[in-house]
Amino acid sequence: MRRLPPQTVAILSLLAAALCAIPAVRYGLAHNWLPTLLWGAVAVWFAVDGIRALGWSRNR
């Protein structure tokens, strides 16, 4: 089974982080804190994954 290149994983992860940050901000502006925390945690998780994938591409 082939793996995706680290650059592709990084781009997709950072895109997913941006897409998850949008509802987090919107819920935050509406003062709905539980969905804000959930969407924000997922956005941070994807952002960290994207940054780690960039590190993999630099170490090769």
Secondary structure, DSSP 8 states (H G I E B T S, - for coil): -----HHHHHHHHHHHHHHHHHHHHHHHHTT-HHHHHHHHHHHHHHHHHHHHHHHHHHH-
